[in-house]
Amino acid sequence: MDAYFTVSHDGTFHPSAYTRGPWDADACHAGPPTGLMARASELLVGDKPLIRLLVEITRPIPMSGFRIGATISRTGRTVTTTSIELHDDDRSYAIARGLHLAEADIGPVPSHHVEFTGPADAVPGPFPISPTHGLASFADSLNVRYVPGLSYGAGGETFMWAEAKVPLLADEEPSPFQMLCPLADCGNGISYHASTDDMAFVNADLVVSLHRPPHGSWIGSHAVSFWEPNGIGRADAELFDDTGSVGRAMQSVVLRRPK
């Protein structure tokens, strides 16, 4: 069975071609590694759901493989936090902070309802951006659909639905949070304002915050990117499953003209 990663006996995760990012053939798309960091946090904290993951990407994550270490940094009856590091023998590539909150049955409550178009009524299309290296990559791991009336993969404000064709690991069912992570790290590529020939738009971090776990395999991302002449941008996406909003993903984006 195809997957984003295989894992060796020493705990090293080896990316498949489905994990390759769009900018550098030797670097991963950050979404699948984020899913592994969520997995590491959830393995540590079994009594509270993971509701937020803050990831700082300090270097391009290598396609050659890496390991993940995780510890509990604070524990309590209501709140538990974790610290996660993605690294190899020589370098650290990403650090993350997980936030787990205890659930409680509080009965019916008022809530905010967002009108949206589900995946069944969306239109199939290609992934918004093509890799600059021309090799098999993360885009090949997804089924993609677009909401009529907004951009069809041409940048700007876009509502894109995506379904991963492969799991993180072939012999393991990902949790809802883990399943969502690869798709949450797509906001800067879903909503953009210039082609990859004219601009590189690479995220330096990713914040995923959920108010409930998603259901089903399709994740919707209603994404808007903000670019500034100082070379800094932000991508902001509301995340959906086929019953409604589940949370948000935000990325700080480094903008650079190709040399």
C-alpha positions as CSV (number, residue, x, y, z in Angstrom):
1,M,0.0,0.0,0.0
2,D,1.3,3.5,-0.9
3,A,1.9,6.0,1.9
4,Y,3.6,9.3,2.6
5,F,6.2,7.5,4.7
6,T,7.8,4.2,5.6
7,V,9.6,3.8,8.9
8,S,12.7,1.7,9.6
9,H,13.6,-0.2,12.8
10,D,15.6,2.7,14.3
11,G,12.6,5.1,14.0
12,T,13.7,6.9,10.9
13,F,10.9,8.1,8.7
14,H,11.6,7.8,5.0
15,P,9.5,10.0,2.7
16,S,7.9,8.6,-0.5
17,A,7.6,10.7,-3.7
18,Y,4.2,11.7,-2.5
19,T,5.8,13.8,0.2
20,R,8.1,15.8,-2.1
21,G,7.4,19.6,-2.0
22,P,6.9,21.8,-5.0
23,W,10.0,24.0,-4.7
24,D,13.0,21.7,-4.2
25,A,13.2,18.0,-5.3
26,D,15.2,17.2,-2.2
27,A,12.8,18.8,0.3
28,C,9.4,17.6,1.7
29,H,6.1,19.4,1.5
30,A,5.6,20.3,5.2
31,G,2.1,18.9,5.4
32,P,2.9,15.1,5.8
33,P,5.7,15.7,8.3
34,T,3.3,17.9,10.3
35,G,1.0,14.9,10.4
36,L,3.8,12.8,11.9
37,M,4.4,15.5,14.5
38,A,0.7,15.4,15.4
39,R,1.0,11.6,15.6
40,A,3.9,11.9,18.1
41,S,1.9,14.3,20.3
42,E,-1.1,12.1,20.2
43,L,0.9,9.0,21.1
44,L,2.1,10.8,24.3
45,V,-1.3,12.1,25.4
46,G,-4.0,9.5,25.2
47,D,-6.6,11.1,27.5
48,K,-7.1,14.4,25.8
49,P,-7.6,15.3,22.1
50,L,-5.1,17.4,20.3
51,I,-6.7,20.6,19.3
52,R,-3.8,22.9,18.3
53,L,-0.4,22.3,16.7
54,L,2.1,25.1,16.2
55,V,4.9,24.2,13.8
56,E,8.0,26.3,13.1
57,I,10.0,25.1,10.1
58,T,13.6,26.0,10.7
59,R,15.1,24.4,7.6
60,P,13.8,22.5,4.5
61,I,12.7,19.1,5.7
62,P,14.9,16.5,3.8
63,M,13.6,13.8,1.6
64,S,16.5,11.7,2.8
65,G,14.7,11.0,6.1
66,F,14.4,12.2,9.7
67,R,13.4,11.2,13.2
68,I,10.9,12.7,15.6
69,G,11.3,13.2,19.3
70,A,8.5,14.3,21.6
71,T,8.0,15.1,25.3
72,I,5.2,16.3,27.6
73,S,6.0,19.8,28.6
74,R,3.1,20.4,30.9
75,T,0.3,18.2,32.2
76,G,-2.9,18.8,34.1
77,R,-6.5,17.7,34.4
78,T,-7.7,20.1,31.7
79,V,-4.6,21.1,29.7
80,T,-1.6,19.1,28.5
81,T,1.1,20.5,26.2
82,T,3.8,18.7,24.2
83,S,7.1,19.6,22.6
84,I,8.1,17.9,19.3
85,E,11.2,18.1,17.3
86,L,11.9,16.8,13.7
87,H,15.6,16.1,13.3
88,D,18.4,13.8,12.1
89,D,21.8,13.3,13.6
90,D,23.1,16.6,12.5
91,R,20.3,19.2,12.4
92,S,16.9,20.1,13.6
93,Y,14.4,20.9,10.8
94,A,11.2,21.7,12.6
95,I,9.9,22.2,16.2
96,A,6.2,22.0,17.2
97,R,4.1,22.6,20.3
98,G,0.9,20.6,20.8
99,L,-2.1,21.6,22.9
100,H,-4.4,19.0,24.3
101,L,-7.7,19.9,26.0
102,A,-9.9,17.6,28.1
103,E,-13.4,17.2,26.8
104,A,-16.6,17.5,28.9
105,D,-20.3,16.9,28.2
106,I,-21.9,20.3,28.6
107,G,-25.1,19.7,26.8
108,P,-26.5,21.6,23.8
109,V,-25.0,25.1,23.2
110,P,-25.5,27.8,20.5
111,S,-23.0,27.8,17.7
112,H,-22.0,29.8,14.6
113,H,-23.1,28.2,11.4
114,V,-21.2,28.9,8.2
115,E,-22.8,28.4,4.8
116,F,-20.6,26.4,2.4
117,T,-20.6,24.1,-0.6
118,G,-19.6,20.5,0.1
119,P,-17.3,18.2,-1.9
120,A,-20.2,16.5,-3.6
121,D,-21.2,19.8,-5.3
122,A,-17.6,20.9,-6.1
123,V,-15.9,20.5,-9.5
124,P,-12.9,18.2,-10.0
125,G,-9.7,20.0,-11.0
126,P,-5.9,19.9,-10.7
127,F,-3.8,20.9,-7.7
128,P,-3.3,24.7,-7.8
129,I,0.4,24.9,-8.4
130,S,2.8,22.6,-10.4
131,P,6.2,21.6,-9.0
132,T,9.1,23.6,-10.2
133,H,11.2,20.4,-10.6
134,G,8.8,18.3,-12.6
135,L,9.0,15.2,-10.4
136,A,6.3,13.2,-8.7
137,S,5.3,15.2,-5.6
138,F,2.7,15.9,-2.9
139,A,0.2,17.1,-5.5
140,D,0.1,13.6,-6.9
141,S,-1.2,12.3,-3.6
142,L,-4.5,14.3,-3.7
143,N,-7.9,14.3,-5.3
144,V,-9.0,17.9,-5.7
145,R,-12.3,19.7,-6.2
146,Y,-13.2,23.4,-6.4
147,V,-16.3,25.3,-5.2
148,P,-18.1,27.0,-8.2
149,G,-18.0,30.8,-8.1
150,L,-14.5,31.1,-6.7
151,S,-11.1,30.6,-8.2
152,Y,-10.5,27.2,-9.9
153,G,-6.9,26.8,-8.9
154,A,-5.8,30.1,-10.3
155,G,-4.9,31.8,-7.0
156,G,-6.7,34.5,-5.1
157,E,-9.5,33.6,-2.8
158,T,-10.2,30.0,-3.3
159,F,-12.3,27.2,-1.7
160,M,-10.7,23.9,-2.5
161,W,-11.7,20.4,-1.3
162,A,-9.0,17.7,-1.2
163,E,-8.8,14.1,-0.3
164,A,-5.5,12.3,0.3
165,K,-5.1,9.1,-1.7
166,V,-2.5,7.7,0.8
167,P,-2.1,7.5,4.6
168,L,0.9,8.7,6.6
169,L,2.0,5.1,7.2
170,A,0.8,2.1,5.2
171,D,-0.1,-0.1,8.2
172,E,-1.7,2.6,10.4
173,E,-5.0,4.5,10.2
174,P,-4.3,8.2,10.8
175,S,-6.3,10.1,13.5
176,P,-8.6,12.9,12.2
177,F,-6.1,15.5,13.2
178,Q,-3.2,13.6,11.5
179,M,-5.3,13.1,8.4
180,L,-6.1,16.8,8.1
181,C,-2.5,18.1,8.6
182,P,-1.1,17.5,5.0
183,L,-4.1,19.4,3.6
184,A,-3.9,22.2,6.2
185,D,-0.4,23.1,5.0
186,C,-1.8,24.1,1.5
187,G,-3.2,27.5,2.1
188,N,-0.3,29.4,0.6
189,G,-0.5,27.2,-2.5
190,I,-4.3,27.3,-2.8
191,S,-4.5,31.2,-2.6
192,Y,-1.6,33.0,-4.3
193,H,-1.1,36.1,-6.4
194,A,1.6,35.2,-8.9
195,S,2.9,32.2,-10.8
196,T,5.8,30.1,-9.4
197,D,7.9,31.5,-12.3
198,D,7.5,35.0,-10.9
199,M,7.4,34.4,-7.1
200,A,8.4,31.8,-4.5
201,F,5.9,31.7,-1.6
202,V,7.2,29.3,1.0
203,N,5.7,29.1,4.5
204,A,7.9,29.3,7.5
205,D,5.4,28.0,10.0
206,L,2.0,26.4,10.3
207,V,-0.7,26.8,13.0
208,V,-3.5,24.3,12.9
209,S,-6.3,25.0,15.4
210,L,-9.5,22.8,15.6
211,H,-12.7,23.1,17.6
212,R,-13.7,19.6,16.6
213,P,-12.3,16.7,14.8
214,P,-13.1,16.4,11.1
215,H,-15.3,13.5,9.8
216,G,-14.7,11.7,6.5
217,S,-11.8,11.9,4.0
218,W,-12.5,15.2,2.3
219,I,-11.1,18.4,3.8
220,G,-12.2,21.8,2.5
221,S,-9.9,24.9,2.7
222,H,-11.4,28.3,2.1
223,A,-8.1,30.2,1.7
224,V,-7.0,33.8,1.3
225,S,-3.4,35.0,1.1
226,F,-2.1,38.4,1.9
227,W,1.2,39.5,0.2
228,E,3.2,42.6,1.0
229,P,6.0,44.5,-0.8
230,N,8.3,43.8,2.2
231,G,8.6,40.1,1.2
232,I,6.3,38.8,4.0
233,G,2.9,37.3,3.6
234,R,0.2,35.4,5.4
235,A,-2.1,32.6,4.3
236,D,-5.3,32.1,6.3
237,A,-7.7,29.2,5.7
238,E,-10.9,28.1,7.3
239,L,-11.1,24.3,7.3
240,F,-14.2,22.2,6.7
241,D,-15.5,18.7,6.6
242,D,-18.7,17.8,4.8
243,T,-20.8,18.9,7.8
244,G,-19.3,22.3,8.5
245,S,-16.3,24.3,9.8
246,V,-13.8,22.4,11.9
247,G,-11.0,25.0,12.5
248,R,-8.4,27.2,10.9
249,A,-4.9,27.0,9.5
250,M,-2.5,29.9,9.2
251,Q,0.9,30.2,7.7
252,S,3.6,33.0,7.7
253,V,4.9,33.2,4.2
254,V,8.3,34.2,2.8
255,L,8.0,35.9,-0.6
256,R,11.0,36.0,-2.9
257,R,11.5,36.8,-6.5
258,P,13.4,34.0,-8.4
259,K,17.0,34.8,-9.1
